[in-house]
Each structure stands twice: as C-alpha cells, then as structure tokens.
C-alpha cells in the first residue's frame, strides 16, 4: 500500500491540502501510512455551504426518510468492511479491536435507522406533549415541537475509534436533519477518511449534508453561531480550552464534550477466588487492559478490590497477562496490538511513572516500552 495523501471533502468535492505535509506512521512497522497538508481550506465557506445547502436539503426529508438513509449508509459500509479492516491494522488494532470500531460503527447507523422509523413520526417535526390551553376560551394555545437547528454540527473526534466515533455522532445528527462537518484525529484520520469516502460514494445523502476536514480546524470556530453545535471527544484539558473559545461563549454555541471517563470494575467482598464472579472480574480487567492496547475511551480506569483479595487478584491478573501475545495485529495468535503513535507511547510512559511513584508495578517493565522500529 502506498502513502495516502489525505483530502478534505467540502462543497461536494474532494480537495488536497497545501503547504507542509505531516507524515503519520504505521503503529506496527513505522512505515508512513498517510500525509496531511496543513492548509488550503476555507472554513467560512464550509460553514456557509452546510447552512445554505446541506441544512435545507436534509430538512426536506422526514425522520423516516433520514432513517432509511442511515440504514443504506450502514449497508454500504458493511459491503466494504474488509477494506477498512485491512487499513485498520496500521493503527495497531487486531481484528477484534477493529470489529468494535468498524462493525460497531455500522451497527450504530443500523440502530438509529431502526429507532428513527419505530420511534419517530414520518414527519419533519417532533411534537412534544399535548397542546396547552393558555386562555379560558381556548383561543390562545401553545404547543411545543422539536425541529432542526438552522446551523451546522461540528464533530471533533478522538484517535481510538476513528470509524465508530465518527458514526455515533453522525447518526443522531443526520436523523435530526442537521448537516455535519467532521474533523477526525490526525493520527488515525486515514481510517476515518476511508469510511467517509465509502459513505460519499454510496450517493445516499443530499448535497452538503456532510463535509470532512483532514488537518487542523484553523479558524473554523470563528464562523459559528447560536444555531450551530460542537461535539468534542478527547481530553478534559482540550475540552476546556475549546469550551472557553470566545466565539463559543459569545454566540452561545452548543458545546458537548465526552472526556476522560472514570469507569470502574468492583469486586464484592463476599466473592471468593473460586467463585465465577472472581474469574469474570479478572477476565474483564485484563480485557480492558489489552483491547485496543488499553486505548478504549470506555476502558475501566479503576479496579476496586477488597484488601483481603488483593494478592489473589494480583496473581490471577498476572497469569492472564502473561498468556497475552503482543505483536503484529495481523497475526492470528496476537491478542494485543500496538499503541497508535509515539505520542501515545510517551503518554503511557508518563502515566506509569506517575502511578509508580505511589504504588508498586507488579507486572511488566516500563523501560521495555519502546517502538520496535
């Protein structure tokens, strides 16, 4: 596979970036997988195109019609899933890891397509409750309805699930009749672009419904208003920075953030080492440590164990981790692939050092964490 020069999709056409191109590497062997140009995008034009072309085009359709679009897009993605699986190996993901991302993402479209047809009316607005009489004679009544915003939804996504992360935001956005501008994380943008290209080539969505940014967001936020929305997935630090952008504050732009989850797995004090719950606990802890090389946004961050069971749990986890084969995710016997980038490797090293300052490392050696190329 040659080096992919990633493109942006705006105003209904693909365009290559300009200026300096930044390389992005395979997590497995260090080969350059993709390059992204730093310039050449007019974000004001993209926003206006979404508002004036994409929004009106989507709002012409009913909820049921939009739901059928989601189903058709899911079918298109599933028809070409093997192309995505092959590309996904370069992110360090095993086949099982990629199943969550690729088929899980398509499944989200299928689910929203089904819910849209079952739970929403075949109409362009959603009525909320019964009419409210506001005058004695009934000459003045009120009725709440939900209708599409007149702006654009900006989706800023994370590196760990480039397909699913994109589709889980697009599904409710498109069902609601709102156009979207997608900005994937650059480290795995080649995966997001490949899936996005499949959707564009399916020719299901109306013109202007979706646009795609390869590279930075530039001055995109400067052109947003109260009719727009930003949905961000990433760190709390970056989320706070974006939330405090002067335009977000001044224009009351809707801002939604999914950040730094603190999921936990808790072992009850009544559990004994020979109980099924004990084995399940150990299995799930190890699974969360190894699937996606521990990079799932929903992975547990805390394993809470009764003091009397600490030694047993530690020993059982070490046994399971010792049997986990780490390596090239293309190999059938490999159960854990690589971290996605050198940046993530440095981050893991830093966090292990933090943990090691207040606790004991009982398995592995952070000094052995290195890129193999």
N, C-alpha and C positions, 0 to 999 in steps of 0.2 A: 504494500500500500504506500503510495506516495504521500508527500506532505500536503495536508489540506490547508488551503488558504481560505479562511472562513469569511463569509459575507454577511451583510445585513440585508434585511428584507423590508423595504419601505416603499410606499406609494405603489404597491403592487408589483415591484420588481426587485431583483437581487442586485446588490452593488458591493464591490470590493472596497475595503478600507484603503486609506492612503497614509503617507508618512512612514514612520518607523514601524516595522512589523516585529511583534514579540513572539518568540517561539514557545510552544508548550509541548512537554515531553511525555513519552510513554512512561507510566509508572513501573513497567516491567523491565524494559531493556534500555531506556534512556534515549531511544530514537525520537526525533522530532515528529510529532503527530500532526500538529496544526500551527498555523501562524495567524495572528490577528493584527490588523492595521489599527493605528491609533486615531486616525482622523477620517475626514470625508463624509461625515453625517450631519445633516441639518435637522436638529431635533425639533425646532419650531415647526418645520414643515411636516414632520412625522405626526406631531400632536394635532395640528390643524387637519391633516388628512384623516386621522382617526375620528375627529369630531364631526367633520363635514361630509365624509364619505362612508366610513365604516359604521359609525353610530346609526345614521339614518337607514342604512342598508339592513343592519341587523334588526332594528326596531320594526321593520315592515313585517317580520315573521312573528308568529305566535310562539308561545312556550313549547308547544308540541312540535312545531317545525324546527325550532332550535335544538330540541332534544334529539330529534332524528338526525340532525347534523352531527351531534356528538357521537351517536352510535355509528354513523358512517365513517367518521374520523377514526374511531376505535378499531373498526374493521380494517381500515387502510393500514393502520399501524401494525396490527396483528399479522397482516398479509406480508409485511416486510420486516418482521421482528428479527429474523436471522441476520439481516444486515446490521441491525442495531446491536445484537449480541456480539457479533464479531468485533465491532468497533469498541464495545464496552470493555473488552479485555485490556485495552490500553490504559484504562483508568485504574487498573489493579483489581478489578472486580471479577469474582468467579461467576460461573453460570448461575448459581443460586443467588448470589448477590444481584446480578443483573436481572433476574426474574422479578425481583421486588420492584426494580426501577422500571423495566420495560413493560412487562405484562401487568404489573401492578398499576402502572400509569394508564395503560389502555383500559384496565378494569375500572378505573375511576371515571373515565368517559362513559363506559357502558353503564355504570351505576347511576350517574347523573342523567344520562339519557333515559333510563328506565324511570327514575324518580320524577323527571320532568313530565313524562307522559302520564304517570299514575297519579301524581300528587298536585299538579298544577293544571289550571284550566287551559283549554285551547283558545287562548286569548292573548292580548298584548299587555294587559294589566292584571294585577292580582288584587282582588277585593279583600279588605281586612275587616271582618266582622259585619254586623248589621248596620243599617242606616241609623243615625242618631237624630231624634227629633229635637230641634233647638227652639221651636216656638209652639205655643199651645195649639194653634190651628193646623200645624203640620205644613205651613207654607215655607218654613225655613228648616232644612235638614242638612246634616253633614254625613259624609261617607269617606272613610279612609281607603286609599288604594296605594299599592306599590307599583311604581313604574321605573323604567330605566333611567339612570343618570344620563345627562347630555354630554358627558366628557369621555375620558379615556382611563382605562385601568393600566397602571404601570406595574409590572411584575419583576421584582429583583430577586433572583433565585440563588440557591446555595449550590456548592460543588458536588455534594454527596449523592444526590438523586437528580441528575440533570434532566431526565425524562419525566419521571413521576412528579417531581417538584414543579415542573412546568405545567403538566396536565392537570394536577389537582387545583391549580389556580385558574387555569383557562376554563375548566368545566363549568363552575358556577358563574364565572364572568360572562361567558358566551350565552349560557342559558338565560341570564338576566338581561341579555340584549345590549351588552356593553363591549366596545372594541378594546383590544389589549395591545400593549407594547411590551414585549418580553425581553428581559436582559438576563441572560444566564451568567453564572460564574465562569470566568475565563478559563480556569484550569480544566474544565470538562465541557466547554462550550461546543466542542466538536460533536459531542453526543446530542446535545440539545438542538444544534443546527440540523443534524441528520433527521431527527424526529420531526422537527418543524418543517423541513423540506418535504417529507412524506405527506404531511397534512396539506401543505400548499398544493402539491401535485395531485392530491385527491380531488381538487376543484369542488369542494363541498361548501366552503364558507363564502359569503358575499364579499365583494371587493372592500378592502380596508378594514376587515374585521380583526385581522392580526398583523402585527409587524414585529420585527426581530432585530435586536442590536447585538452585533459582535464587537466587543471592546467596551470602552468606558461610556458612562451616561452623559458625559460632557455637561452642557447647560440645560439638560432635559427638564430638571425641576423648575427652572426659571419660567417655564411656559405653562405651568399647571395652575388650575383654578379650583374653586369650591365644587365644581361638577366632576372633578377627577378624583381618582383614588390611587394610593400607592400600597402595594402589598410586598413586604420585605421578609426574606428568610435569611438569617445569619446571626452574627454575634450581637450581644447586648450593646457592646461598645459602638459598633457601626450603626445599629438601630437608633441609638440615642443621638448620634451625630446627624442622621438623616431626619429624624423626627424634629430636630431643632433647626432644620434648614429654614431660613427666613420666609421663603415662599410658602412652605407647609404651614407655618404659623400664621402668616398674614392673610393667606387666602382660605384658611380653614380646610385644607386638603385632607380628605380622609386618609389616615395612615394606620395600616395593620402590620403588626410585626410578630413573627414566630422566631423565638430566640432562646438559646441556652436552656433547654429543658432540663429538669432535675428529676427524671423518672427514677424510681427505686424498685428493688425487689426485696421483700421482707420475709424472713424465715421465722415462723412462730415458735415460741419457747416450748411448746408441747411436742414438737417434732423430734423424732429420734433418727439416728443415722441410718437405720434400716427401713425407715418409712418411705413410701413412694414420694411424698412431698419433698423429702430431702434430696432424692435423686433428681426430681424435677427442678428444684431450686438451683442445684449445681449445674445442670444441663443448660438452663436458661441464662445463668450468669456467664458461662463460657460462650454460649451462642452470641450474647450481646457484645462480648469482647472481641469476637472473631468475624462475625458477619460484617461485610464492608470494611474489614480491618478495624472495626470499632468506630467507624465514622458515621453511623446512623444518627440522625437528629433525634430519634426516639429511643436510642440506646439507654439502658439504665446507667445512672451516674452514682448511685448509692446501692450497696448490698448490705442490708442490715441483718446482723446475725447475733443471736443470744450469746453471751460470753461463754457459756458452758459448751457451746457447739463450735466455737471458733477453730479449734485445732482440727476437728473432723471436717469442717467445710474447707478449710485451707488445704488439707491433704487431698480431698476429693477433687477440688478445682485443679490442683497441680497435676493430678493424674490425667484428667481430661485435656488440659492444655498441652501436656507432654505428648499426647497422641495426635495433636493437631498438626497436619502437614502444611507448612507455609512455603509459598513459592509462586511459580508461573501459574496464573489462574486458568490458563488453557489446559493444563494437565489435569486429568480426571481425578487423580488422588489428592490434589491440593484442596484444602478446605479453607485456607485463608490467603488472600492475595496481598497486594502491597498498598501502602498509603499512597494517596493520589499524587502527591507532589513533595518536593523538597521542603516547601513551606510547612506542609503538614508534619513532616518528619521533625523539623525544628520545633514545631509547636508541641508535639508529643514529648520530645526530649525535655523541653522546658517544664511541662506539667509533671512529668515523672520526677524531675528534680524537686519541684515544689512538694509533691507527695512524700518523697524520700526524706525530706527534712523533718517530717513529723510522724513518719511511720516506717515500717520495715518492708523492703521489697523481698517477697518470698518466692518469686518465680521470674526467671529471665534476668537479663543484664542490659541496662540502657546503653552501656558503652558499645554493645554489639548492634545497636540500631544504626543502620547505615544504608545508603543507596548502593546497590550492587554494581554500579557502572560508574 
